Amino acid sequence: MVSPVVAPLAVGPDPDRAGGRSPSWLGPRPDGLPRPSAAVTGTAHDPDARGYYGSFGGRWLPEALVVAVDEVADAYAKARLDPVFLTELDRLAETYAGRPSPLTDAERLTAQVGGARIVLKREDLNHTGSHKINNVLGQALLTRRMGKTRVIAETGAGQHGVATATAAALLGLDCTIYMGRVDTERQALNVARMRLLGAEVVAVDSGSATLKDAINEAFRDWVTNVDHTYYLFGTVGGPHPFPLIVRDFQRIIGLEARAQTLALTGRLPDAVAACVGGGSNAIGIFHAFLDDPGVRLLGLEAGGDGIETGRHASTITGGTVGVLHGARSFLLQDEDGQIRESHSISAGLDYPGVGPEHAHLAEVGRAEFRSVTDREAMDAMALLARTEGIIPAIESAHAVAGAVDLARELGPDGLVLVNVSGRGDKDMETAMRWFGLGDPSTAEAQVADRTSTEGGVAVDGR
Amino acid sequence: MTATDTGATARGTGDRLAELFTATRGAGRAALVGYLPAGYPTAERSARAYAALLDSGCDLVEVGVPYSDPVIDGPVIQAASDTARGNGFRLSDLFGLVEGIAARGGRAVVMTYINPVLSYGMDRFARDLAAAGGLGVITPDLIVDEADEWLAAADRHGIDPIFLVAPASSAERIARTAQHTRGFLYAASTMGVTGARDQVSSAAPELVTRCRALTDLPIGVGLGVRTGAQAAEIARFADAVIVGSAFTSMAGAGDAAEADAALAGLAAELADGVRIAAAAAAPSAGSAVGDRS
């Protein structure tokens, strides 16, 4: 169904635009890489009918929202099998978002670390600068299909908010983004981007004024405006079916990366590393390897000042089981079941919950989760910048840090695939403060001071 | 899952909510239910505030558990919850407050988001609440689909599980929710969050009418009531009028004596309201329309 407010883009391929030839986004790609449509049609790891992955997930939400999530589930169940929807998803992924994203052989990083070969999946090169665009294009198309005229979303670092505002502009949807006041201040650039894209940005002052409170406020909006509004959830959390939908739209990361790694190296990686806040980029790259028992799946959680300090966002490695934002999963809570504030230098990982499928993968031992401190992540940010010329988002730097440690553990025969989920442009203010980059005449010395020798940045000899 | 009765049960404290609605229906009026967050603004003032509500016309109080992430509450209750927690409220304090209300002959149910109950232990929560004299628990973010363990715990200890239905709920969902509810069914009168409103939503009478066709449970209506006239309007079609945000706004204002006076004044006005309606329209079966806004 096409919403009447949508004019600019036709649903499905337009033969006239393709000049009578078969559009390039139809049929198999010449390079053999999969398209996003291949990622959403169902897997052997889908949740049960009640939305559970093992004992995690479900629908822990107010009755007022049951009809809304039922409607989303029904619409998605149809859309994921509808050639018109899938073709449009593939077309936008290729001609708008820039898929497939490349795989980079990180030769200088590998040499610097002196361990396993490290290859990088480059989601930072997507339009809007992160993996978030994969999910929002899918859900925005679903929104239009459902006849809704408005999307709302939460955002932490602002990447999901920017991506949502982008998709809303593209498809002619009204857009409101909820963002914790604290995050609007540390990610001011992304606030400006969202506003330039035509979205309304609401700074949320309640609670800890961060991502979890932005989600609360978005739920409140949805309860009130559900008749014409779609809640475009940004991560693999929330009530069923959101963990399924978001995961499916992110699965393309792993499908591409698996094929690209095989093509580049002739083998599967020994391990796949990704950062985990809510967990959407991680589940996206993990999923294609779930049935490859020789491939370790390593999720890197935000350790903040260190788990032992209590100031962290390591939900699986440092949390307990409970219910938050619609799903049963691991979360950070006190002994009364009150949600604890998380802490991370990375706004995108600063969240006290985690997607239920990750909780399940941890419980059954299929994935392992480690904690990376702020300092380790910032070291890795500088390391990747100086060895590969890639400034990663601070979120993604957590994955790099974990991958570097694992590469050393595996030794030179190993192969580690890292998801660089986003680029670091948005984080330059934080980086300037952390590394003391404000004064060009002193920047170099201060980067050396602020990175630990283990990180290997300043000892590179340049 | 064990709870299947749709009306009063013959066991445990569940009798006392059934008795209340039998009495109010007999008197041809709606019950008045007052909500306040526990420990707001302080532990000592909180106990006084519940007493003021009960002494001034509330038939039942809802003791709200202040929660870090109250997704269906508006700004008034969010802020009050933060204040109560900031002033040291702990979940263990809940049972003492309920015990104090029960000791002076008052009826209390607890309103809580589900994670504190999960954390405390569902069976332990129901047991300790029953021991304190609490009658039931309203769970705004728990749907019956996920409630097997909670229903079993509540049933074991004679606690009435009270669920919400919303204007968007299908007939099938209302029926299934009512099947597992005891005490009264909580009808959220708008699709929005809690908060006092100038006008009663037109969705409320429609929702109550739909519920009546599916259950004999008393029906409480909440979300937005702050005047006697609004209470009277709701009392024409509901068995209970639930008032939350309006009381909460008063409970934190001024000193304790001023707050008590304000709470008593509003409770008395609302209590008149639920009786005026009876005189005007003599409701037949009961329903409770709630606004804990």
Interface residues (C-beta under 8 A of the other chain):
Chain A: R50 G58 R59 W60 L61 P62 E63 A64 V66 V67 A68 S206 G207 K212 D213 N216 F219 R220 V223 T224 V226 G322 V323 L324 H325 Q333 E335 D336 G337 Q338 I339
Chain B: Y67 S68 D69 P70 V71 I72 G74 P75 Q78 D82 R85 R90 L91 I114 N115 P116 V117 L118 S119 Y120 P140 D141 L142 I143 D145 E146 F163 L164 V165 A166 P167 A168 S169 S170 R173 T177 A188 T190 M191 G192 V193
